[in-house]
Structure formats: structure tokens, C-alpha cells
């Protein structure tokens, strides 16, 4: 048996997609017979063509690129490929030994491994096997992290919904505004600030009804209220400290709550992300507070605009754009509570006939809410509810 036949990697168990980019068609042709035995090979003869293939095949696991190509070189292509498919493992196959180009490829494209031309089929397949295993480990860790975070955050949100519906409603509205601001600003790193918005009202779990109402409406707090709020914030920080990977979220919330800092942030990029997140949370929370006091959307935005220097200009501009366009992009309807459907957003608080709050303003209808509504006794909610339906 030859060396290739003896090589039996895990690629045989599940065929993966491998994108090879090289401006020399004969190089791609020479790689194809070996790679297509083990995986689904996609080819491109330029960086631009490679990006088009990648956009059409988001499940590419390994990317192999030549370094020196006309137009877009390998380092530039791999940097852009990282934006399109951040989880794909990237390799460089090059016949040059330009140290400066190699350093740029590593820094910009986050290269997993360098291969030099000519590269034997066995070495090439071994490198792809290692790259596929790296991809598996990275994606498995991300899925585990997402599941852990999602479960923990949902539990805390559910507790907040049960103990302080007003605070939960504000958290839901902050999450909506923060997400739309992130869309408007085209932010890539956004999950931390979205999680922070969902947990921003967590101290409400430990507050009595009177103090919670004062904080919700922005009313003055006496000394006892301030002590209670500080204690509630400390409790919330303690809960979050038990959840992994929330360091930046804790820092954002500590600054939003005015309790100091959640801990040292070593990287400049992380500090910039925290600063951006706090700016988004602050403008979204102040906007919601003004609406809670009875201000219309236009009045609330004008009030925020009248405080130059308090908010980041681009963040406030984004909020004004999304909320100013909200009326044109949605329809307000009145309907029985039993007729609401997922995706609708309540324009006003929904209260039971006893006066207890059932659903806060700004809450987006979910299937679980519909199930809860079905369990209510007839006449538990009188009259029609007002909802916003996205166009």
C-alpha cells in the first residue's frame, strides 16, 4: 500500500468541505484527486472568488490559501474569510518565505498552520485532519458555552419575571433597543451587551415593591432605598459571578448600576467593547425611563438630544433612527388577548381584572406566553390589548 492509502483520518467518518484558493489552476488540479477522496473540495482562483464561494458555503470547515496572488493576496483574503466564516480553520500553502507576509497572515488571518510548496499529499491531508479537529473543538466549546449561558440567563430572567414584572418588562425593552442599535451600528461583537441588557434589571429580584417602583419611575430614593438598592446590586453581582464567561457583562452592569467595576479588563479591545456596551445600555435605559414617566417617543428623544456630551453621538443617533422609524415600520392593532401571535409586541401593560400585571409593555409575544394565556380563566383579562405588528 502507498502512503496515501495508509492514511485513514477521521475525515473519512464525516466528509467536510475544504475551500482551496490559488491563482494557479494547475495547483488546484493537483490537489483535487487527493482531497476529494476524503472531503468535498471547493476551488477558487482568486481571493474575490474565494469569498463568493465561502458566502455560498457557510459550512466550510477548512480554508487553504496561497499567499502570493494578484489583486488580493493570501493574508488579505484570509482576514476577510475570517469575517465571513469565523469558525473555519485557516491554512496557508505558499512557496515563498517572505517573513513580513507570513507575520501579517498570522496576525490578520489567525492562521492555524503554514504549509510550503511543494507539499506532499500525506502532509496536506494530515494538516487538514488537524485543522478539522481544531474546528470541531472550537465549535463544540462554543455550543457548550452558548447552551450554558442561555440556560443560566433564561433562569435568571424567569425569576425576574415572577418577582418583578415591571423590571422584567424594562429588561425586555432594553434588549430590543440594544439589539436594534447594534444592527444599526453593524456591530460584530454584540452578545455581551445583549446579555447585559437582559440582566440589567436583575437587582429587582431583591427589592420590595415600593423601592422597585421608585427605581422604575426614576423617583428620588431616601437613605433606606439607596442601601436596599446597593444590597440588591451586590446580590446580583454575586449571582453573575457564578456564571462563566460573563466578565465583560459584569463590568458593563457594574458601571451601569454605579457600583464600581466588575474587575480588571486586560485587553484594549475588551475595554473598548465594555465602553461601547455601557453607552448603549445607558441611552436605552434613559429612553425607557422617560417613556415610563409618560413622555412620548419624540419627547423622550428630544430630551436625550438636549443633553450634549452625556451620550455617545453615534449611539444616540442610532436610537433616534430606529425609534423614529418604528412608527412607519409597524402597525398598531387592538385585539383580544387570546388572538395575539408570536412576534407581536405589547404597546401597553396587560393587567388582570384584579389589577395585577400580567404582561409588561414592550414584551414580545412568545409561544410560552400564548400557552400561559390559554390557561387563564375566562374573563381574567377584560377588553382588548394593543400590540405592535412589524411590517
Secondary structure as UniProt FT lines:
FT   HELIX           3..6
FT   HELIX           10..12
FT   STRAND          17..21
FT   HELIX           25..38
FT   STRAND          40..44
FT   HELIX           47..56
FT   TURN            58..59
FT   STRAND          60..65
FT   HELIX           74..84
FT   TURN            86..87
FT   STRAND          89..94
FT   HELIX           99..109
FT   STRAND          113..116
FT   HELIX           121..163
FT   HELIX           165..185
FT   HELIX           191..199
FT   TURN            200..201
FT   HELIX           202..206
FT   HELIX           209..217
FT   HELIX           223..241
FT   TURN            244..245
FT   HELIX           247..257
FT   HELIX           268..292
FT   TURN            293..294
FT   HELIX           297..305
FT   TURN            308..310
FT   HELIX           313..326
FT   TURN            327..329
FT   STRAND          330..335
FT   HELIX           337..339
FT   TURN            342..343
FT   STRAND          345..346
FT   STRAND          350..351
FT   TURN            353..354
FT   STRAND          357..359
FT   TURN            361..362
FT   HELIX           367..374
FT   TURN            378..379
FT   STRAND          385..390
//
